[in-house]
Amino acid sequence: MRTAAILPVKRFEIAKRRLRASVPEPLRCELAQAMLIDVLNALSRCAAIEQTIVVTASTEAAEAARARGAQVVGDPAEDGQSVAVGLGIKHARKSGFERVLCLPGDCPALEASDVQTLLQRDDDARRNELREVVIVPDRHGTGTNALLLTPPDVLTPSFGPDSFERHRRLALTAGIDCVISRPRSLLLDIDTGDDLLALLGLPHADSATAAVLAKAPWPS
């Protein structure tokens, strides 16, 4: 099944504002870029992802995406994550993709094997299904860290606070088969200092994010 990954990416200078209390300002933009690079690298190693689509208004994010083989879709209005993902879905549909995996660019612990397993299980268990939503919650069980949509326009994404339950209800109300999955490396997105501390406990020694965090006064 032809599958595209969709990453909505804010301009680095306005991203991760909730980290201002935890990360020195000069490093915040660098951290946002490093996390995107780690996610792009992980997706590039996943054989089941035919194309990664980055939706952004950021020149720096676009350059990082193209350098790693991703396509770039402009997001001139910057009306939020849901709208950006919608632009990516529209592009994926025009390109003939049968399924999209929508995920953020701030899951730096992402492992290609987790993505591959998520997509393979979906192939095996739902090969004959035409309409399906797979939701990956965040580690708190309230947000949405990934949406796997078959076909790409089966559901209109609605990210933001409490989006996990909102996506689940949207799917059920529409009569769409809804599956909850929790791949370990997709559960942690980075919004707060506590999230960064959780990241420090995971193996990521060779990541771009680790290189940035090494510059900050984090506890060992």
JOBELCOR-V332047 format. One record per residue. N is the residue number from 0. NEAR is the number of other C-alpha atoms within 10 Angstrom. Layout:
N	NEAR
N	NEAR
//
This chain:
0	14
1	13
2	24
3	28
4	26
5	32
6	29
7	25
8	26
9	21
10	18
11	20
12	15
13	10
14	17
15	19
16	15
17	12
18	19
19	13
20	10
21	15
22	21
23	13
24	13
25	9
26	15
27	22
28	18
29	16
30	23
31	25
32	24
33	23
34	25
35	25
36	23
37	24
38	23
39	26
40	20
41	18
42	25
43	18
44	14
45	17
46	13
47	20
48	21
49	15
50	20
51	26
52	26
53	30
54	30
55	27
56	21
57	17
58	12
59	12
60	22
61	20
62	12
63	19
64	23
65	14
66	12
67	14
68	14
69	22
70	17
71	22
72	19
73	16
74	21
75	11
76	10
77	16
78	9
79	14
80	21
81	16
82	19
83	26
84	27
85	20
86	20
87	30
88	28
89	12
90	19
91	24
92	16
93	9
94	10
95	12
96	19
97	17
98	26
99	26
100	23
101	27
102	22
103	24
104	25
105	27
106	21
107	28
108	25
109	25
110	20
111	21
112	16
113	17
114	21
115	17
116	14
117	18
118	20
119	15
120	11
121	17
122	13
123	9
124	9
125	14
126	11
127	8
128	12
129	12
130	19
131	22
132	25
133	23
134	25
135	24
136	24
137	19
138	17
139	9
140	15
141	15
142	22
143	29
144	25
145	25
146	25
147	28
148	24
149	25
150	19
151	26
152	17
153	17
154	19
155	16
156	22
157	18
158	20
159	14
160	11
161	14
162	19
163	23
164	16
165	18
166	23
167	18
168	14
169	17
170	22
171	13
172	9
173	10
174	11
175	18
176	16
177	19
178	14
179	13
180	16
181	18
182	18
183	14
184	18
185	25
186	22
187	22
188	25
189	23
190	15
191	16
192	16
193	12
194	14
195	18
196	14
197	12
198	19
199	17
200	9
201	10
202	10
203	16
204	11
205	9
206	17
207	20
208	23
209	20
210	14
211	17
212	18
213	11
214	10
215	12
216	10
217	13
218	6
219	7
//
